[in-house]
Amino acid sequence: MERIIAIGDIHGCKIALEEMLFSKLQITKEDTIYLLGDLIDRGPDSKGVIDTIISLENDGYNIHTLLGNHEEMMFQSVLDVNSFNMWMRNGGAETLQSFDVNAYSQIPEKYLDFFDRAKYYIKTGDYVFVHAGLNFDAENIFSDREAMLWIRGYKDFQPALEKRLLFHGHTPKPIDFIKSQKGNCINLDGGCVYTEESLLGNLVAMLLPQMEFVVVPNTA
């Protein structure tokens, strides 16, 4: 059976990601998987997360990667010292350590190519997948790339989506909140990397079209 799977912010938590993909979901090449950005930073193994995804791509799995604000901070880190320091303060140091390098420009080219292929959003007939959300005040809600990476605080029901459901991450929420959402904008960020906060520390996926939440507590 073909399944569509959306997975929230991973933040360098390779063990939780692999438990989700291989144990909980037991993915197959018939599945279509969307990763909602913030693959990197803060967690212990950003490189390992990307290695897992690249391996799946190479093996013929149908997996799509979206850009998050943390990937954007990484890209911007080459511009000046302030941008670099901002990334370091927000988990970039852990990412560089996982690659055993000192700057984004030193990351091996196959990983840079991987990040270059990531998309700001993906729209299908029934769904929209994006990291943070969309600017619903814009005439064209798909025109504001900054909003796709950074926006917070919009209402969870948006008529501009028409018949589509939007799945996003970016703003960590407890599982009870995530499972109680009723609108057409559904947050899947369970704060996977925040294991020391009692209501967070979960990697969250959505199985479609059945609208089933799948949760992996990050115990690493």
C-alpha positions as CSV (number, residue, x, y, z in Angstrom):
1,M,0.0,0.0,0.0
2,E,1.4,3.4,-1.0
3,R,1.7,5.8,2.0
4,I,2.6,9.4,2.2
5,I,4.7,10.2,5.3
6,A,5.6,13.7,6.6
7,I,8.3,13.9,9.4
8,G,9.0,16.9,11.6
9,D,12.2,18.5,12.7
10,I,15.0,16.0,13.2
11,H,17.9,18.3,14.4
12,G,20.7,15.8,14.1
13,C,19.0,13.0,16.0
14,K,20.0,10.1,13.8
15,I,19.0,7.3,16.2
16,A,15.4,8.7,16.5
17,L,15.2,9.1,12.7
18,E,16.3,5.6,12.0
19,E,13.9,4.2,14.7
20,M,11.1,6.1,13.0
21,L,11.9,5.0,9.5
22,F,13.0,1.4,10.0
23,S,11.3,0.2,13.2
24,K,8.1,2.2,13.6
25,L,7.2,3.0,9.9
26,Q,9.1,0.1,8.3
27,I,9.3,2.2,5.1
28,T,9.2,0.7,1.6
29,K,10.0,2.0,-1.8
30,E,6.3,2.4,-2.4
31,D,6.2,5.2,0.3
32,T,6.6,8.9,-0.4
33,I,8.5,10.6,2.4
34,Y,8.7,14.3,3.1
35,L,11.2,15.7,5.7
36,L,10.1,19.1,6.9
37,G,13.5,20.8,7.3
38,D,15.8,21.4,10.2
39,L,17.6,18.1,9.6
40,I,20.7,19.6,11.3
41,D,22.0,21.5,14.3
42,R,21.8,21.0,18.1
43,G,21.7,17.2,18.0
44,P,24.7,14.9,18.1
45,D,24.8,13.5,14.5
46,S,23.8,15.9,11.8
47,K,26.1,14.2,9.3
48,G,24.6,10.8,10.2
49,V,21.1,12.1,9.5
50,I,22.2,13.3,6.1
51,D,24.1,10.0,5.4
52,T,20.9,8.1,6.2
53,I,18.8,10.2,3.8
54,I,21.4,10.0,1.0
55,S,21.6,6.3,1.4
56,L,17.9,6.0,1.0
57,E,17.9,8.2,-2.1
58,N,20.7,6.1,-3.6
59,D,18.7,2.9,-2.8
60,G,15.7,4.2,-4.7
61,Y,13.4,5.4,-1.9
62,N,11.1,8.3,-2.7
63,I,12.3,10.8,-0.2
64,H,12.0,14.6,-0.4
65,T,13.8,17.2,1.7
66,L,12.6,20.7,2.6
67,L,14.8,23.6,3.8
68,G,14.4,24.8,7.4
69,N,15.7,27.9,9.0
70,H,18.7,26.0,10.4
71,E,19.8,25.0,6.9
72,E,19.3,28.7,6.0
73,M,21.5,29.8,8.9
74,M,24.2,27.3,7.7
75,F,24.0,28.8,4.2
76,Q,24.3,32.3,5.5
77,S,27.2,31.5,7.8
78,V,29.7,32.1,5.0
79,L,28.6,35.8,4.6
80,D,30.3,37.4,7.6
81,V,31.3,36.7,11.2
82,N,28.0,37.7,12.7
83,S,26.1,35.2,10.5
84,F,28.6,32.5,11.4
85,N,28.3,33.3,15.1
86,M,24.5,33.2,14.9
87,W,24.7,29.7,13.4
88,M,27.1,28.6,16.1
89,R,24.8,29.9,18.8
90,N,21.9,27.9,17.3
91,G,23.5,24.5,17.0
92,G,25.9,25.0,14.1
93,A,28.8,24.0,16.3
94,E,27.4,20.5,16.8
95,T,26.8,20.2,13.0
96,L,30.4,21.2,12.2
97,Q,31.7,18.8,14.8
98,S,29.7,15.9,13.3
99,F,31.4,16.6,9.9
100,D,34.8,17.2,11.7
101,V,35.3,20.5,9.9
102,N,35.4,24.2,11.0
103,A,33.2,25.8,8.4
104,Y,30.3,25.1,6.1
105,S,32.6,25.5,3.1
106,Q,34.7,22.6,4.3
107,I,31.8,20.1,4.3
108,P,32.4,17.5,1.5
109,E,30.7,18.4,-1.8
110,K,28.2,15.5,-1.8
111,Y,26.6,17.0,1.3
112,L,26.6,20.5,-0.2
113,D,24.9,19.1,-3.3
114,F,22.3,17.4,-1.0
115,F,21.5,20.7,0.7
116,D,21.3,22.5,-2.7
117,R,18.6,20.1,-3.9
118,A,16.3,20.8,-0.9
119,K,13.2,22.7,-1.6
120,Y,11.4,25.6,0.2
121,Y,8.0,23.9,-0.2
122,I,6.3,21.1,-2.1
123,K,2.7,21.3,-3.2
124,T,0.6,18.3,-4.3
125,G,-3.0,18.0,-5.2
126,D,-4.0,17.4,-1.6
127,Y,-1.1,18.6,0.6
128,V,1.5,21.3,1.1
129,F,4.7,20.5,2.9
130,V,6.9,23.3,4.2
131,H,9.2,24.0,7.2
132,A,7.6,26.9,9.1
133,G,4.5,27.8,7.2
134,L,3.3,30.3,4.6
135,N,2.5,34.1,4.5
136,F,-1.2,33.9,4.4
137,D,-1.4,37.7,4.1
138,A,0.4,37.6,0.7
139,E,-1.6,37.7,-2.5
140,N,0.4,34.6,-3.6
141,I,0.9,32.5,-0.4
142,F,3.8,30.7,-2.1
143,S,5.8,33.8,-2.8
144,D,7.4,34.5,0.6
145,R,10.4,32.3,1.1
146,E,11.4,33.9,4.4
147,A,8.0,33.0,5.8
148,M,8.5,29.4,4.7
149,L,11.6,29.2,6.9
150,W,10.7,31.4,9.8
151,I,7.1,32.3,10.3
152,R,5.3,31.5,13.5
153,G,2.0,32.3,15.2
154,Y,-0.5,32.1,12.3
155,K,-3.9,30.5,12.8
156,D,-4.2,26.8,12.3
157,F,-7.1,27.2,9.8
158,Q,-6.4,29.0,6.6
159,P,-9.0,29.3,3.8
160,A,-6.3,30.2,1.3
161,L,-5.2,26.6,1.3
162,E,-8.6,25.7,-0.2
163,K,-8.9,21.9,-0.1
164,R,-5.2,21.2,0.8
165,L,-3.8,20.4,4.2
166,L,-0.5,22.0,5.2
167,F,2.1,20.1,7.2
168,H,4.9,22.0,8.9
169,G,7.4,22.0,11.8
170,H,9.6,24.8,13.2
171,T,7.7,25.4,16.5
172,P,8.2,22.6,19.0
173,K,5.0,21.5,20.7
174,P,4.0,18.8,23.2
175,I,2.5,15.6,21.8
176,D,-0.9,16.3,23.4
177,F,-1.1,19.6,21.5
178,I,0.1,18.0,18.2
179,K,-2.5,15.3,18.4
180,S,-5.3,17.7,19.3
181,Q,-4.9,19.9,16.2
182,K,-8.1,20.5,14.2
183,G,-7.2,23.0,11.5
184,N,-5.8,22.6,8.0
185,C,-2.3,23.7,9.1
186,I,-0.7,20.8,11.2
187,N,2.5,21.2,13.2
188,L,4.6,18.0,13.4
189,D,7.5,19.4,15.5
190,G,7.6,17.4,18.7
191,G,10.9,19.0,19.8
192,C,12.9,15.9,19.1
193,V,16.2,17.3,20.2
194,Y,14.9,18.8,23.5
195,T,15.0,15.6,25.5
196,E,15.6,17.4,28.8
197,E,12.2,19.2,28.6
198,S,9.5,16.9,29.9
199,L,6.8,17.6,27.3
200,L,9.1,17.6,24.3
201,G,11.8,15.2,23.0
202,N,9.7,13.4,20.4
203,L,10.1,12.8,16.7
204,V,6.7,13.0,15.0
205,A,5.4,11.7,11.7
206,M,2.1,11.9,9.9
207,L,0.8,9.0,7.9
208,L,-1.4,10.0,5.0
209,P,-4.1,9.8,3.8
210,Q,-5.2,8.1,7.1
211,M,-4.1,11.1,9.2
212,E,-2.3,8.9,11.7
213,F,0.3,10.4,14.0
214,V,3.4,8.3,14.7
215,V,5.7,9.2,17.6
216,V,9.2,8.1,18.5
217,P,10.5,9.4,21.9
218,N,14.1,10.4,21.5
219,T,15.9,8.4,24.2
220,A,19.4,8.8,22.9
